[in-house]
Every structure is written in structure tokens, then in C-alpha cells.
Amino acid sequence: MPSPSARSSRPARLAALAFGLFVLASSSSGRQPGQAPAPQPAPLPVPGLAAAQPPKNGDAEIPEYTLGECIAIAIERQPTLRASRSSQQATSAGVHALDNIGKLGQLVAKDLPVRKEQAQRGAVAAAADVQKTHNEIVHDVTRLYYTAVYARQGSLIAEDVVAQVELLTKIGRDLLNSPQPGTMTKAKLNAMEIGLEDARKLLRTAQLGERKAYGALREMMAAQDTGPRFKVKDRELPILSANVPLTEELIVELALCRRPELALAAAGADAFRLEVYAQGAVRFKKSVPTLAIGGDIKAREVPATVRDLAQQYKPGAIIPEMPPQLVGNQADRVARAMAYSQRADAVFEKARNLVRLEAENAYLEYELASKNVLGGKRKFDFGKDLMEYVRARVDNPNVEREQLVRGYIDAAKAQSDYVESVWQYLLTLAHLERVTAGGVRPDFPGR
């Protein structure tokens, strides 16, 4: 008999299974009947950020893709999604094969009707796995796309800083070597040279980040060995403002109602429950194959618990267990199948708890990123004023050059911090979309 905890989780499990049967068979792009309208943030311009740059020599031939085009290419080409769809086709073929076995086969295999029911649960799990892979690809492409845009903006800021600091440092060298150096000393010039190297380091880091982001994006789009290289079309990061208030309760509810992982876990738990009936249908055999004989039920990726002191604590999932066959008389086999079924109930309950925790954390990260954007905007405004102050005094011999260098670097860092806060905010929006399986769908430009 199932434990009280297993009985309490059954309504949620059945709801997730029903969701899998109803939603996952339909298109992932459309809004399902009865679904509340997803929050649709409106794009706003990023004030003061780098303007679009004219193409450099040779760039005219390099294609530019919007976010939507990158996602479409990844959905079409990504081997991970093709593999999931192939597994789904194999599962469908297995269901068809079982359905083709007539009444004569049932006389030989008494558990055949139950095996057909288990095969249907496998079809639900396969569809859920395809949807899960699809959602992850959309998230990863969005993250990498805006990381490339962010790195490009960082490079533009760093290039401007290097150019200005080089100019100020050259003025400092000329003053020190002139007959009347004024207040310029070797120590002050050394401080300016240190600032210049810091600016160059910032530029190298931004350029490396852009190359790595493009490399990862090409891998997601399976465009490493086919076709020409490309550039992302966006020149600057957008700011998205939700016109529907997002709350922690809404995010958790959407995640629990829509995540394909829960439909997958529910289908598995139901298939394990049916194993009890399958074993009970075979009376006289001492060894009866189980649902695991047709495939490895532990093949799916299950994250382990992270308890490293250097990292955040992150709980892991539970893997189901079922041997390829159960041995013994009918009663013994049924009792053992019931124990594995109860473990499958625990697998679903743990998966549901992890989805809830992930949704809660995703909302907290979104809330923090929203506040950081507001603070970053204030720093950006202060940095802009400071940068104008420095530029206005470049030719003023009465102003200490090393102070101008440090002031310009601080102003550029304030701009860079704001761009980073916008980038982090966009990543949290993309994360919310994945966590809620599209329940929250930000209106990213070009998608």
C-alpha cells in the first residue's frame, strides 16, 4: 500500500500527467486554451549607451542575425533537439508495435494490455523531454546572444577609455620631457601608465568575452563548420519593463503548471504504478520482464546535490530504480514492484519541490537585477557627468593629469557597470522564461 506521502502527492502527479497529455502534444509556440496571458514587457531604449557603429572593412559581407533568427536556426540544427526527437520517434514506433499485437498475443502475454498503457506513458515522457530540450535551447541562445551584445558594448567602452587615457598619458610624457614640466613628476606619470594598462586589460577582457560568446552561440546554432560567420544584429542591450506585475506566487504557479519535467516525472511514476498490475497479471512465471527491459530508465540527466563549501548549496534530484526483470512468485513480484512504484512517487515529489525552489530563486534573482538596473542607471548618469568634466579639462595645464586619468577610468567603469546590470537583468528574464516554460515570455526585440 502506498505511503501517506505518496498518496498526498498523487493529485499533483496526476495533474502534471494530464498537463503532459494535453499541452505537450500541441505546438510549443502558441498560447494554450485557458492559459493566463503571459507578461509582455515593453522594450525601452538604453539611454546614453554606444550608438550603432558603421561596418568596418570586410564586415559588409558578414550576415547579421536577430535573436529570433538565431533561435530559429538553433531549433532547426541543434543535434540535442534532433536526438530528443529521434527518441520520441522511436518511442512512437514502440507504441505502434504494441498496438499491432492482437488478441492472440494477449493470450500468450497476459500483461500485454498493461504494457500498452505503459507505452503511452512513455510517449508522454518522450514529448516532455522534447519540450524540455526546446525550452533549454531557447534560453541558451537568448543568454549567449545578449552576452555577445554585452561584450561588444564593453569593447566599445574600453576602446574609448584606452584612446582617451593614451592621449592623457602622452600629454603627461610630453610635459615631463619639456623644459617646464610644471607639477608633472615621474611618479605621477607612472600612475598614469598604470591606469593605461588597466584600461588595456579591460579592453582585452571584453574582446575575449565577445569571441567566447560568439563561439558558444555558433555551437548552439550548429554553425561552427557550415556557412559563413555572423554577427548579432543588436548594437546595444535593450531595457525591458514588464507591463504585468511579476510576483513570486505567479512565477511558482506557472512553473508548477507548465514545466515539462513534471509531466515527464508524472508519466514515469504512472508507468511504475502500472508495473504493479503488470506483475500481478502474470501468475505462474518465476521471472517476468519489467518496463526497464525496453530501455534504460536512468539514462536521463539527473543533477547531483552540490555541497561544496566553495559553491552554493544546490539540491539534486532522485533517480528511479527498476531492474530489467523481477523474480519470484506473483505475490513477491507484486510487492517488489509496489516498492519501486513508491520510490517513483518520491521521484515526482522531489522533482516538484526542485521546480518550486528554482522558481522561487529565479524570482529573487529577477527582483535583485531589477533594483541593480535602477542603481546602475544612477551610476551611469554620474559617470557621464564625470566623463564630460574630464574631457573639458584635457587641455587645461592647471589640472593634474593623473587625476584626469583616474577620473576618466572611474567614469568608464560606472558606464560599464550599468551595461553589466542591464545584461544581468536580461539574463534573469530569459531564466524566468525557461523556469516557467514560456509562462513568462519577455518581448525581446527581434524575436
TITI-341990 format. One record per residue (C-alpha): residue number from 1; residue in one letter; x, y, z. Coordinates in Angstrom, 1 decimal, padded with zeros to 4 digits. Layout:
N
NUM_a_X_Y_Z
...
This chain:
447
1_m_000.0_000.0_000.0
2_p_001.4_003.4_-000.9
3_s_002.7_005.6_002.0
4_p_000.7_008.7_003.1
5_s_003.3_010.9_001.4
6_a_002.8_009.1_-001.8
7_r_-000.9_009.4_-001.6
8_s_-000.7_013.2_-000.9
9_s_001.5_013.7_-004.0
10_r_-000.8_011.7_-006.3
11_p_-003.2_014.6_-007.2
12_a_-000.3_016.8_-008.2
13_r_001.2_014.0_-010.1
14_l_-002.0_013.3_-012.0
15_a_-002.3_017.0_-012.8
16_a_001.2_017.1_-014.2
17_l_000.4_013.9_-016.2
18_a_-002.8_015.5_-017.6
19_f_-000.8_018.6_-018.5
20_g_001.6_016.5_-020.4
21_l_-001.1_014.7_-022.3
22_f_-002.9_017.9_-023.1
23_v_-000.2_020.5_-023.6
24_l_002.9_018.8_-024.8
25_a_001.2_017.3_-027.9
26_s_000.4_020.7_-029.1
27_s_002.6_023.4_-030.6
28_s_005.1_024.9_-028.1
29_s_004.8_028.4_-029.6
30_g_001.1_029.1_-029.2
31_r_-000.8_030.0_-026.1
32_q_-002.8_027.1_-024.8
33_p_-006.5_027.4_-024.1
34_g_-007.2_028.7_-020.6
35_q_-003.7_030.0_-020.1
36_a_-003.4_033.4_-018.5
37_p_-001.8_036.0_-020.7
38_a_002.0_035.9_-020.2
39_p_003.6_039.1_-019.0
40_q_004.7_041.1_-022.1
41_p_007.4_043.6_-021.2
42_a_007.7_046.6_-023.5
43_p_011.2_047.5_-024.8
44_l_012.7_050.8_-023.8
45_p_015.8_052.4_-025.2
46_v_019.0_052.3_-023.2
47_p_019.9_056.0_-022.7
48_g_023.4_057.0_-023.4
49_l_024.8_053.7_-024.5
50_a_027.0_053.2_-027.5
51_a_025.3_054.1_-030.8
52_a_025.3_051.7_-033.8
53_q_028.7_051.7_-035.4
54_p_029.2_051.7_-039.2
55_p_030.5_048.4_-040.6
56_k_034.3_048.1_-040.8
57_n_036.2_046.9_-043.8
58_g_035.0_043.4_-044.7
59_d_032.0_043.4_-042.3
60_a_029.5_044.1_-045.0
61_e_029.7_040.5_-046.2
62_i_029.2_039.0_-042.8
63_p_025.5_038.3_-042.2
64_e_023.7_039.7_-039.1
65_y_021.1_037.7_-037.3
66_t_018.4_038.9_-034.9
67_l_017.7_037.0_-031.7
68_g_014.6_035.3_-033.4
69_e_016.7_034.2_-036.3
70_c_019.4_032.7_-034.1
71_i_016.8_030.8_-032.1
72_a_015.1_029.5_-035.3
73_i_018.5_028.3_-036.7
74_a_019.3_026.6_-033.4
75_i_015.9_024.9_-033.2
76_e_016.4_023.6_-036.8
77_r_020.1_022.5_-036.4
78_q_020.9_021.7_-032.8
79_p_021.8_018.0_-032.5
80_t_020.5_017.8_-029.0
81_l_017.0_018.5_-030.1
82_r_017.3_016.2_-033.1
83_a_018.4_013.4_-030.7
84_s_015.3_014.1_-028.5
85_r_013.0_014.0_-031.4
86_s_014.6_010.8_-032.7
87_s_014.0_009.2_-029.3
88_q_010.4_010.4_-029.4
89_q_010.0_008.7_-032.9
90_a_011.5_005.5_-031.5
91_t_009.0_005.6_-028.6
92_s_006.1_006.2_-031.0
93_a_007.3_003.2_-033.1
94_g_007.3_001.1_-030.0
95_v_003.7_002.2_-029.1
96_h_002.6_001.4_-032.7
97_a_004.3_-002.1_-032.5
98_l_002.5_-002.9_-029.3
99_d_-000.8_-001.7_-030.7
100_n_-000.4_-004.0_-033.7
101_i_-000.3_-007.1_-031.4
102_g_-003.8_-008.5_-031.4
103_k_-005.8_-010.7_-029.1
104_l_-003.8_-013.8_-029.9
105_g_-000.8_-012.1_-028.4
106_q_-002.7_-011.2_-025.3
107_l_-003.4_-014.9_-024.8
108_v_000.4_-015.5_-024.7
109_a_001.3_-012.3_-022.7
110_k_-001.3_-011.6_-020.0
111_d_000.5_-008.4_-019.2
112_l_000.2_-007.0_-022.7
113_p_-002.7_-004.5_-022.0
114_v_-000.7_-003.0_-019.2
115_r_002.4_-002.8_-021.4
116_k_000.4_-000.8_-023.9
117_e_-000.6_001.6_-021.1
118_q_003.0_001.9_-020.1
119_a_004.0_002.6_-023.6
120_q_001.5_005.5_-023.7
121_r_003.1_007.0_-020.6
122_g_006.5_006.6_-022.4
123_a_005.1_008.7_-025.3
124_v_004.1_011.4_-022.8
125_a_007.6_011.3_-021.3
126_a_009.3_011.5_-024.7
127_a_007.2_014.5_-025.7
128_a_008.0_016.2_-022.4
129_d_011.7_015.6_-023.0
130_v_011.5_017.2_-026.4
131_q_009.7_020.2_-025.0
132_k_012.3_020.5_-022.2
133_t_015.2_020.4_-024.7
134_h_013.4_023.0_-026.8
135_n_013.0_025.4_-023.8
136_e_016.6_025.0_-022.9
137_i_017.8_025.8_-026.4
138_v_015.7_029.0_-026.5
139_h_017.1_030.0_-023.1
140_d_020.7_029.2_-024.0
141_v_020.6_031.1_-027.4
142_t_019.0_034.1_-025.7
143_r_021.6_034.1_-023.0
144_l_024.5_033.8_-025.4
145_y_023.1_036.3_-027.9
146_y_022.9_039.1_-025.3
147_t_026.2_038.1_-023.8
148_a_027.7_038.8_-027.3
149_v_025.9_042.2_-027.4
150_y_027.1_043.0_-023.9
151_a_030.7_042.1_-024.7
152_r_030.5_044.3_-027.8
153_q_029.3_047.2_-025.8
154_g_032.1_046.6_-023.3
155_s_034.6_046.6_-026.0
156_l_033.3_050.0_-027.3
157_i_033.5_051.5_-023.9
158_a_037.0_050.1_-023.3
159_e_038.2_051.3_-026.7
160_d_037.1_054.8_-025.9
161_v_038.8_054.6_-022.5
162_v_042.1_053.4_-024.0
163_a_042.0_056.2_-026.6
164_q_041.4_058.9_-024.0
165_v_043.9_057.6_-021.5
166_e_046.5_057.2_-024.2
167_l_046.0_060.8_-025.1
168_l_046.3_062.0_-021.5
169_t_049.3_059.8_-020.9
170_k_051.0_061.2_-024.0
171_i_050.4_064.7_-022.7
172_g_051.9_063.7_-019.4
173_r_055.0_062.3_-021.1
174_d_055.4_065.5_-023.2
175_l_055.1_067.6_-020.1
176_l_057.7_065.6_-018.1
177_n_060.2_065.8_-021.0
178_s_059.6_069.5_-021.6
179_p_061.9_072.3_-020.2
180_q_059.0_073.3_-017.9
181_p_057.3_070.2_-016.6
182_g_055.3_072.1_-014.1
183_t_053.7_069.8_-011.5
184_m_054.2_066.7_-013.6
185_t_056.6_064.2_-012.0
186_k_057.9_060.7_-012.8
187_a_055.7_059.2_-010.0
188_k_052.6_060.9_-011.5
189_l_053.4_059.6_-014.9
190_n_053.9_056.1_-013.6
191_a_050.4_056.3_-012.1
192_m_049.0_057.3_-015.5
193_e_050.9_054.4_-017.2
194_i_049.3_052.0_-014.6
195_g_045.9_053.4_-015.4
196_l_046.6_053.0_-019.1
197_e_047.5_049.3_-018.7
198_d_044.3_048.8_-016.6
199_a_042.3_050.2_-019.5
200_r_044.0_048.0_-022.0
201_k_043.4_045.0_-019.8
202_l_039.7_045.9_-019.7
203_l_039.7_046.0_-023.5
204_r_041.4_042.7_-023.9
205_t_039.0_041.0_-021.5
206_a_035.9_042.4_-023.3
207_q_037.3_041.3_-026.7
208_l_038.0_037.8_-025.4
209_g_034.5_037.7_-023.9
210_e_032.9_038.6_-027.2
211_r_034.9_035.9_-029.0
212_k_033.9_033.2_-026.5
213_a_030.2_034.3_-026.6
214_y_030.2_034.0_-030.4
215_g_031.9_030.6_-030.2
216_a_029.3_029.3_-027.8
217_l_026.5_030.8_-029.8
218_r_027.7_029.2_-033.0
219_e_027.8_025.8_-031.2
220_m_024.2_026.2_-030.1
221_m_023.2_027.1_-033.7
222_a_025.3_024.2_-035.0
223_a_027.0_026.8_-037.3
224_q_030.7_026.0_-036.5
225_d_031.5_024.2_-039.7
226_t_028.8_025.3_-042.0
227_g_028.2_028.6_-043.6
228_p_030.0_032.0_-043.0
229_r_030.5_033.6_-039.6
230_f_027.8_036.0_-038.5
231_k_027.3_038.9_-036.2
232_v_024.4_039.6_-033.8
233_k_022.2_042.4_-035.2
234_d_021.6_044.3_-031.9
235_r_024.2_047.0_-031.3
236_e_023.1_047.7_-027.7
237_l_021.3_046.0_-024.9
238_p_017.6_046.8_-024.5
239_i_015.9_047.5_-021.3
240_l_012.6_045.6_-020.9
241_s_010.0_046.7_-018.5
242_a_007.2_044.3_-017.5
243_n_003.7_045.7_-018.0
244_v_002.2_042.8_-016.0
245_p_003.4_042.8_-012.4
246_l_005.5_039.7_-011.6
247_t_005.2_038.1_-008.2
248_e_006.9_035.1_-006.6
249_e_003.5_033.4_-006.4
250_l_002.8_033.9_-010.1
251_i_006.2_032.5_-011.1
252_v_005.9_029.4_-008.8
253_e_002.3_028.7_-010.1
254_l_003.4_029.0_-013.7
255_a_006.4_026.7_-013.2
256_l_004.4_024.0_-011.4
257_c_001.7_024.1_-014.1
258_r_003.8_024.2_-017.2
259_r_007.2_022.6_-016.6
260_p_007.7_019.5_-018.9
261_e_010.0_018.0_-016.3
262_l_007.0_017.4_-014.1
263_a_005.0_015.8_-016.9
264_l_007.9_013.6_-017.5
265_a_008.2_012.6_-013.8
266_a_004.5_012.1_-013.6
267_a_004.4_009.8_-016.6
268_g_007.3_007.8_-015.1
269_a_005.5_007.5_-011.8
270_d_002.3_006.3_-013.5
271_a_004.3_003.8_-015.6
272_f_005.9_002.4_-012.4
273_r_002.4_002.1_-010.8
274_l_001.2_000.1_-013.8
275_e_004.2_-002.2_-013.3
276_v_002.4_-003.5_-010.2
277_y_-000.6_-004.5_-012.3
278_a_001.7_-006.0_-015.0
279_q_003.4_-008.2_-012.5
280_g_000.1_-009.2_-011.0
281_a_-001.3_-010.2_-014.4
282_v_001.4_-013.0_-014.7
283_r_000.6_-015.7_-012.2
284_f_002.8_-018.7_-012.8
285_k_006.1_-017.4_-014.1
286_k_009.0_-017.1_-011.7
287_s_010.8_-014.4_-013.8
288_v_008.9_-011.6_-015.5
289_p_010.5_-008.7_-017.5
290_t_009.7_-005.2_-016.4
291_l_009.3_-001.9_-018.2
292_a_013.1_-001.4_-017.8
293_i_013.8_-004.2_-020.3
294_g_012.9_-001.9_-023.2
295_g_015.3_000.9_-022.3
296_d_017.5_002.5_-019.6
297_i_015.2_004.4_-017.3
298_k_018.2_006.0_-015.7
299_a_019.6_007.5_-018.9
300_r_018.2_011.0_-018.4
301_e_020.4_013.6_-016.9
302_v_019.9_013.9_-013.1
303_p_021.8_016.7_-011.4
304_a_023.6_015.7_-008.2
305_t_023.4_017.6_-004.9
306_v_026.2_020.2_-004.6
307_r_027.5_020.6_-001.1
308_d_030.9_022.1_-001.9
309_l_031.9_024.9_000.5
310_a_033.1_027.0_-002.3
311_q_029.8_026.9_-004.1
312_q_026.2_027.5_-003.2
313_y_024.2_024.6_-001.9
314_k_022.1_023.1_-004.6
315_p_019.8_020.0_-004.0
316_g_019.8_017.2_-006.6
317_a_017.0_015.0_-008.0
318_i_016.3_011.4_-007.3
319_i_016.7_008.7_-010.0
320_p_014.1_006.0_-010.4
321_e_015.0_002.3_-010.0
322_m_013.7_-000.8_-011.7
323_p_015.6_-004.0_-012.6
324_p_015.1_-005.5_-016.1
325_q_013.1_-008.3_-014.5
326_l_011.5_-009.3_-011.2
327_v_011.8_-012.9_-009.9
328_g_009.8_-014.9_-007.5
329_n_006.1_-015.9_-007.2
330_q_003.3_-013.5_-008.1
331_a_003.0_-012.0_-004.6
332_d_006.7_-011.4_-004.2
333_r_007.0_-009.7_-007.6
334_v_004.0_-007.5_-006.9
335_a_005.3_-006.5_-003.5
336_r_008.7_-005.6_-005.0
337_a_007.0_-003.6_-007.9
338_m_005.0_-001.7_-005.3
339_a_008.2_-000.7_-003.5
340_y_009.7_000.6_-006.8
341_s_006.4_002.4_-007.5
342_q_006.6_004.2_-004.2
343_r_010.1_005.3_-005.0
344_a_008.8_006.7_-008.3
345_d_006.3_008.7_-006.3
346_a_009.1_010.1_-004.3
347_v_011.0_011.0_-007.6
348_f_008.0_013.0_-008.7
349_e_007.6_014.7_-005.3
350_k_011.3_015.7_-005.3
351_a_011.1_017.0_-008.9
352_r_008.1_019.1_-007.9
353_n_010.0_020.5_-004.9
354_l_013.0_021.3_-007.0
355_v_010.9_023.1_-009.6
356_r_009.3_025.2_-006.9
357_l_012.7_026.1_-005.4
358_e_014.1_027.0_-008.8
359_a_011.1_029.2_-009.5
360_e_011.5_031.0_-006.1
361_n_015.2_031.6_-006.7
362_a_014.6_032.8_-010.2
363_y_012.2_035.4_-009.0
364_l_014.6_036.6_-006.3
365_e_017.3_037.0_-008.9
366_y_015.0_038.9_-011.1
367_e_014.0_041.2_-008.3
368_l_017.6_041.9_-007.4
369_a_018.5_042.5_-011.0
370_s_015.6_045.0_-011.4
371_k_016.9_047.0_-008.4
372_n_020.5_046.9_-009.7
373_v_019.4_048.3_-013.1
374_l_018.0_051.4_-011.3
375_g_021.1_051.8_-009.2
376_g_023.3_051.3_-012.3
377_k_021.4_054.0_-014.1
378_r_022.3_056.4_-011.4
379_k_025.9_055.5_-011.6
380_f_025.8_055.8_-015.4
381_d_024.5_059.4_-015.1
382_f_027.2_060.3_-012.5
383_g_029.8_058.7_-014.7
384_k_028.6_060.6_-017.8
385_d_028.9_063.9_-015.9
386_l_032.4_062.9_-014.7
387_m_033.5_062.0_-018.2
388_e_032.3_065.3_-019.6
389_y_034.2_067.1_-016.8
390_v_037.4_065.3_-017.7
391_r_037.1_065.9_-021.4
392_a_036.5_069.6_-020.8
393_r_039.8_069.8_-018.8
394_v_042.1_067.8_-021.0
395_d_043.9_070.9_-022.3
396_n_043.9_072.7_-019.0
397_p_047.5_072.8_-017.8
398_n_046.4_073.6_-014.2
399_v_044.6_070.2_-013.7
400_e_046.6_067.2_-012.5
401_r_046.8_064.7_-015.4
402_e_046.9_061.6_-013.2
403_q_043.6_062.8_-011.6
404_l_042.0_063.2_-015.0
405_v_043.2_059.6_-016.0
406_r_041.7_058.2_-012.8
407_g_038.5_060.2_-013.2
408_y_038.1_059.0_-016.7
409_i_038.6_055.4_-015.8
410_d_036.1_055.7_-012.9
411_a_033.6_057.3_-015.2
412_a_034.0_054.5_-017.8
413_k_033.7_051.9_-015.0
414_a_030.4_053.4_-014.0
415_q_029.2_053.1_-017.6
416_s_030.4_049.5_-017.8
417_d_028.7_048.6_-014.5
418_y_025.4_049.9_-015.9
419_v_025.7_047.9_-019.1
420_e_026.5_044.8_-016.9
421_s_023.4_045.4_-014.8
422_v_021.3_045.6_-017.9
423_w_022.8_042.4_-019.2
424_q_022.2_040.6_-015.9
425_y_018.6_041.8_-015.9
426_l_018.1_040.3_-019.4
427_l_019.6_037.0_-018.3
428_t_017.1_036.9_-015.4
429_l_014.2_037.5_-017.8
430_a_015.5_034.6_-020.0
431_h_015.8_032.5_-016.9
432_l_012.2_033.3_-015.9
433_e_011.0_032.2_-019.3
434_r_012.8_028.8_-019.0
435_v_011.7_028.3_-015.4
436_t_008.1_029.0_-016.3
437_a_008.3_027.0_-019.6
438_g_007.2_030.1_-021.5
439_g_004.6_031.3_-019.0
440_v_006.6_034.5_-018.8
441_r_007.6_035.4_-022.3
442_p_009.7_038.7_-022.4
443_d_009.2_040.7_-025.6
444_f_012.9_040.6_-026.6
445_p_013.4_042.8_-029.7
446_g_013.8_040.8_-033.0
447_r_012.2_037.6_-031.7
